[in-house]
């Protein structure tokens, strides 16, 4: 800085001003030792983890987060770096409320029936909206940012919901929602199963990598996903079938809605020359249980039982698709 009083000395202190040194937090790393913090362990990996249906078996009405914050090294509830999954238990005739700091909420009704009464307040700028959405077993629904919601179970039976938000992503970024990106939307469970059955009946279904349908929204014409950050699929694994390995850079949080013993997934980092996963971790499916498939790992699904099994993976693939970083790959079939 030029000295306004002349001379060639160091930075001058002008009356009414002070030049401060802001370099205290600056750090420099040698590239080869810092370019891959995940590989070096500086950033903890996403674990393969199962969540037993026993988590929602007994007890009062509650939201039970599937929390891996300790393993992920964060100070807030998270199932993956960007997503939080939870079991929501609502006893017959009871209710509980949600008011998440998130841009997206996704729900699936595992069993029971009830309603969600929501109100979008002025806390998040955007069109106000209020309404009541009835739901029953098999229904999906999404709620945008700013919704304060009262979820109520019917008087005859308990309700069990599976819930996702992108709250951990917002916590990491240090931001709050600024506007709703979609309207409240319900996906009818019977219609979803009918669409899935049509896909399964298709003559080419036996050669497809997956027998599944994806949930979409008119508000997401680029990513073709259920919200701008979330991706959701309803799939069937027929009896005796194997879905060959594939991988992607999004985290999958898989809910098993129904299955018989003998259905499982294999998860691992490498394939052999035949396209099979090397030294895989086996995850046995449990009805109304869930598990985490980490990003970048190969995984295959196997049904050695006598009846079909159904699964619902939810991923942060809406965000990855927008970033052009999903990188989904399928193992080639080799005889």
C-alpha positions in Angstrom: 0.0 0.0 0.0 1.3 3.4 -0.9 2.0 5.7 2.1 -0.2 8.7 1.7 2.2 10.8 3.7 5.1 9.9 1.4 8.1 7.7 2.0 8.6 4.0 1.3 7.8 2.5 4.7 5.3 -0.3 5.4 1.5 0.0 5.4 0.3 3.2 6.9 -2.3 3.7 9.6 -4.6 6.5 8.4 -6.5 8.5 11.0 -9.9 6.7 11.5 -8.7 3.5 9.9 -6.8 0.4 11.1 -5.3 -2.3 8.8 -5.9 -5.7 10.4 -4.1 -9.0 9.7 -6.7 -11.6 8.7 -4.3 -14.4 8.0 -4.7 -16.3 11.3 -6.8 -19.1 9.9 -5.0 -19.5 6.6 -3.5 -22.9 6.0 -1.5 -24.4 3.1 -1.4 -28.1 2.3 0.9 -30.1 0.0 -1.3 -31.4 -2.8 -0.6 -35.1 -2.7 -1.2 -35.4 1.0 -4.5 -33.4 1.1 -6.2 -33.9 -2.3 -8.2 -37.0 -1.1 -9.4 -36.4 2.5 -11.9 -39.2 2.1 -9.3 -41.7 1.1 -7.0 -40.6 3.9 -9.6 -40.7 6.5 -9.8 -37.0 7.3 -13.4 -37.1 6.1 -15.1 -40.2 7.6 -16.8 -42.5 5.1 -20.4 -43.4 5.1 -20.9 -46.7 6.8 -22.9 -49.7 5.7 -25.5 -49.8 8.4 -28.7 -51.7 9.1 -31.6 -50.4 11.1 -33.8 -53.1 12.6 -37.6 -52.9 12.6 -37.4 -53.3 16.3 -36.6 -49.6 16.5 -40.3 -48.8 15.8 -41.8 -51.8 17.6 -42.9 -50.6 21.1 -43.1 -47.3 22.8 -45.0 -44.0 22.5 -45.7 -41.8 19.5 -42.3 -40.4 18.4 -39.9 -39.6 15.6 -36.9 -42.0 15.8 -34.0 -40.6 13.7 -31.7 -43.2 12.0 -28.8 -41.2 13.4 -25.2 -41.8 12.2 -23.9 -38.4 13.3 -21.1 -39.9 15.4 -19.8 -42.0 12.5 -20.1 -39.1 10.1 -18.3 -36.7 12.5 -21.1 -34.1 12.7 -22.9 -32.4 15.6 -26.4 -32.8 14.2 -28.6 -35.8 13.4 -27.8 -37.3 10.0 -28.1 -40.6 8.3 -25.8 -39.5 5.5 -23.9 -36.3 4.9 -26.9 -34.7 3.3 -30.0 -36.7 4.4 -31.8 -37.6 7.6 -34.1 -40.7 7.6 -36.5 -41.4 10.5 -39.2 -43.8 11.5 -42.3 -41.9 12.6 -44.5 -43.8 15.0 -48.0 -42.4 15.7 -50.2 -44.4 18.0 -53.9 -44.8 17.2 -55.8 -41.5 17.7 -52.6 -39.6 18.5 -50.7 -36.9 16.6 -47.2 -35.3 16.4 -45.9 -32.2 14.7 -42.9 -31.4 12.5 -41.3 -28.1 11.6 -38.0 -29.0 9.8 -35.2 -26.7 8.7 -35.1 -28.4 5.3 -36.0 -27.7 1.7 -37.6 -31.1 1.2 -39.6 -33.6 3.3 -40.6 -37.0 1.9 -42.9 -39.4 3.6 -43.9 -43.0 3.0 -46.7 -44.8 4.9 -45.5 -48.2 5.8 -48.8 -49.1 7.6 -51.9 -47.5 9.0 -53.7 -44.4 7.9 -54.2 -40.8 8.9 -53.6 -37.3 7.7 -51.1 -34.5 7.7 -52.4 -30.9 8.2 -49.8 -28.4 7.0 -49.5 -24.7 7.0 -46.8 -22.8 5.1 -46.1 -19.6 7.1 -44.3 -16.4 6.3 -41.2 -17.8 8.0 -40.0 -18.9 4.5 -40.9 -16.4 1.7 -43.1 -17.7 -1.0 -46.7 -18.6 -1.6 -48.7 -19.4 1.5 -50.3 -22.8 1.6 -52.4 -24.6 4.0 -54.3 -27.9 3.7 -55.0 -31.4 4.9 -53.6 -34.4 3.1 -55.1 -37.8 3.9 -52.8 -40.9 3.5 -52.9 -44.6 3.9 -50.6 -47.6 3.5 -48.4 -47.3 0.4 -48.8 -43.6 -0.1 -45.9 -41.2 -0.6 -46.0 -37.4 -0.1 -43.7 -34.5 -0.2 -43.8 -31.2 1.7 -41.7 -28.1 0.8 -39.8 -25.8 3.0 -41.6 -23.7 5.6 -44.3 -26.3 6.4 -45.5 -26.7 10.0 -47.3 -30.0 10.0 -49.5 -32.0 12.4 -49.5 -35.7 11.5 -52.4 -37.7 13.0 -53.1 -41.4 13.0 -56.6 -42.8 12.5 -58.5 -44.0 15.6 -58.5 -47.7 14.7 -54.8 -48.5 14.3 -51.2 -47.2 14.8 -49.5 -45.5 11.8 -45.8 -46.1 10.9 -44.2 -43.6 8.5 -40.7 -43.5 6.9 -39.5 -39.8 6.7 -36.7 -38.1 4.9 -35.4 -34.5 5.0 -32.3 -32.8 3.6 -31.8 -30.9 6.9 -28.1 -32.2 7.3 -27.2 -30.6 3.9 -28.5 -27.2 5.1 -26.7 -27.5 8.4 -23.4 -28.2 6.7 -23.9 -25.2 4.3 -25.0 -23.0 7.2 -28.1 -21.8 5.4 -31.9 -21.7 5.9 -34.5 -22.3 3.2 -35.3 -19.1 1.2 -38.3 -20.3 -0.9 -40.4 -23.4 -1.6 -39.3 -25.3 -4.7 -42.5 -27.4 -5.2 -46.0 -27.6 -3.9 -47.2 -30.3 -1.4 -47.7 -33.5 -3.4 -49.2 -36.9 -2.7 -48.4 -40.0 -4.7 -51.2 -42.5 -4.4 -50.0 -45.9 -3.3 -52.4 -48.0 -5.3 -51.5 -46.1 -8.5 -47.8 -46.5 -7.7 -48.2 -50.3 -7.4 -50.3 -50.4 -10.6 -47.5 -48.6 -12.5 -44.9 -51.0 -11.0 -47.0 -54.0 -12.0 -47.2 -52.7 -15.6 -43.4 -52.3 -15.7 -43.0 -55.9 -14.3 -45.3 -57.2 -17.1 -43.4 -55.6 -19.8 -41.8 -58.2 -22.2 -38.3 -56.7 -21.6 -38.6 -56.6 -17.8 -36.4 -59.8 -17.4 -33.5 -58.1 -19.2 -33.7 -54.7 -17.4 -31.3 -53.9 -14.6 -34.1 -52.9 -12.3 -37.9 -53.5 -12.2 -38.8 -50.1 -10.7 -40.6 -46.8 -11.0 -39.2 -43.4 -10.1 -41.3 -40.7 -8.4 -41.2 -37.4 -10.2 -42.7 -33.9 -9.9 -43.6 -31.3 -12.6 -41.4 -28.9 -10.6 -38.3 -30.9 -11.4 -38.2 -31.2 -15.2 -34.4 -31.3 -15.4 -33.6 -33.9 -12.8 -36.8 -35.9 -13.1 -36.7 -36.5 -9.3 -39.3 -36.4 -6.5 -37.9 -33.1 -5.2 -35.0 -30.9 -6.3 -32.7 -32.7 -3.8 -34.3 -36.1 -3.2 -34.7 -39.1 -5.5 -37.1 -42.0 -4.7 -37.8 -45.3 -6.2 -40.4 -48.1 -5.7 -38.9 -51.4 -6.9 -39.7 -55.2 -6.9 -37.2 -58.0 -6.8 -39.1 -61.1 -8.1 -38.6 -64.5 -6.6 -35.4 -66.2 -7.8 -34.0 -63.0 -9.4 -30.7 -61.3 -9.1 -30.2 -57.6 -9.8 -26.6 -57.3 -11.0 -24.2 -54.9 -9.4 -24.4 -51.2 -10.0 -23.0 -48.1 -8.2 -23.5 -44.3 -8.0 -22.1 -41.4 -6.1 -25.3 -40.7 -4.2 -26.0 -42.4 -0.8 -29.0 -44.8 -0.9 -31.2 -45.2 2.2 -33.1 -48.3 1.5 -36.4 -49.3 3.2 -37.6 -52.9 2.7 -41.4 -52.9 2.7 -41.9 -56.7 2.5 -39.8 -59.8 1.9 -39.3 -63.4 2.9 -36.2 -64.9 4.4 -33.5 -65.4 1.8 -33.4 -61.9 0.3 -30.2 -59.9 0.7 -27.8 -57.3 -0.8 -24.1 -57.7 -1.4 -22.0 -54.5 -1.1 -18.3 -54.0 -1.9 -15.8 -51.8 -3.6 -14.5 -54.0 -6.5 -15.7 -56.4 -9.2 -13.9 -59.5 -10.4 -13.5 -60.4 -14.0 -16.9 -62.0 -14.1 -18.6 -58.9 -12.8 -19.2 -60.2 -9.3 -18.5 -58.2 -6.2 -15.2 -59.1 -4.5 -15.3 -59.8 -0.7 -18.8 -58.3 -0.3 -20.6 -57.4 2.9 -24.0 -59.2 3.0 -27.0 -57.3 4.3 -30.1 -59.5 4.9 -33.3 -57.7 4.2 -35.9 -57.4 7.0 -39.5 -56.3 6.4 -40.0 -52.7 7.7 -36.2 -52.4 8.3 -33.7 -50.2 6.5 -30.1 -50.0 5.6 -27.5 -47.6 4.2 -25.6 -48.2 0.9 -22.6 -45.9 0.8 -21.7 -43.9 -2.3 -19.4 -45.3 -4.9 -19.8 -49.0 -3.7 -21.0 -51.7 -6.0 -24.2 -53.4 -4.7 -26.4 -56.2 -6.0 -29.7 -57.6 -4.8 -30.5 -61.3 -4.5 -33.9 -63.0 -4.0 -33.5 -66.7 -3.1 -37.0 -66.9 -1.6 -40.2 -68.1 -3.2 -42.0 -64.7 -3.4 -41.3 -61.2 -4.5 -39.7 -58.5 -2.3 -40.2 -54.8 -2.5 -37.9 -51.9 -1.6 -37.9 -48.1 -1.5 -34.4 -46.5 -1.9 -34.2 -42.8 -1.3 -31.1 -40.9 -2.3 -29.7 -37.4 -2.5 -29.6 -38.0 -6.3 -31.7 -35.0 -7.1 -28.8 -32.8 -6.0 -26.2 -35.1 -7.7 -28.1 -35.1 -10.9 -28.2 -31.3 -10.9 -24.5 -31.2 -10.2 -23.8 -33.8 -13.0 -22.0 -35.9 -10.5 -24.3 -39.0 -10.1 -22.0 -41.2 -12.3 -24.3 -44.3 -12.2 -22.7 -47.4 -13.6 -23.9 -51.0 -14.2 -21.7 -54.1 -14.2 -21.7 -55.9 -17.5 -23.2 -59.4 -17.6 -20.6 -61.9 -18.4 -21.0 -65.7 -18.8 
